Structure formats: C-alpha cells, structure tokens
Amino acid sequence: MSRKLPLLLAILFASFLAPSAAMADDASYCAELSSLYRRYLGNQGNGQIFPDVTAGVAMDECAKGNYAAGIPVLEKKLTDGRFTLPKRT
C-alpha cells in the first residue's frame, strides 16, 4: 500500500496541472488569433461603416478567458479570409 501512495499522489498532481497547461495553450492561441485578426482583417478599408461585431465579441471573450467561445469564431473569420491558422500547441 505504501508504494501505491506516491503513484496516486503523482496522478492527482498531474490531473490538476493538465487543465491549467491546456488553458495556457488556449490563452496564447486565442491571443495569437486575435492579433492576426486585428492586424490583417480588423481594418480592411472596404467601406464598412460598422466594425465586425462578431469578431470583436470573440476577441473580448478571449481577453476574459472564455477561449471556448472566442477561438472557433476567430478561426472561422481567419479561414474565411483565406488565412492559414497558426499551429496550436
């Protein structure tokens, strides 16, 4: 039993780290998508009076940490604009 305890503790510790590592990856990916959108699609000068509200909301969701809401929208906006998405780590 005493040899199983360190293994059990290691598994529990790893289970707490895995979500935070994934969230950190999502955070950097979402920030990179937001940056690409702002740089290349945010101000196209195509005569639009109103900015793309959907993209703005998605970038705001990324900033608030709601990556599940922001990432798919920004990925779609960028792929619709014929951009290759960055690699997700």
Residue pairs with C-beta under 8 A, 6 or more apart in sequence:
23 65
23 67
25 88
25 89
26 67
26 71
27 62
27 65
27 67
28 89
29 67
29 71
29 86
29 88
29 89
30 62
30 67
30 70
30 71
30 74
31 62
32 86
33 62
33 70
33 71
33 74
33 75
33 78
33 85
33 86
34 58
34 59
34 62
34 63
34 70
34 74
36 78
36 83
36 86
37 55
37 59
37 74
37 77
37 78
38 59
40 81
40 83
41 52
41 55
41 77
41 78
41 81
41 83
42 51
42 52
42 55
52 77
54 73
54 77
55 73
55 74
55 77
57 73
58 69
58 70
58 71
58 73
58 74
58 77
59 70
59 74
60 70
61 67
61 69
61 70
61 73
62 70
62 71
62 74
75 85
78 85
79 85
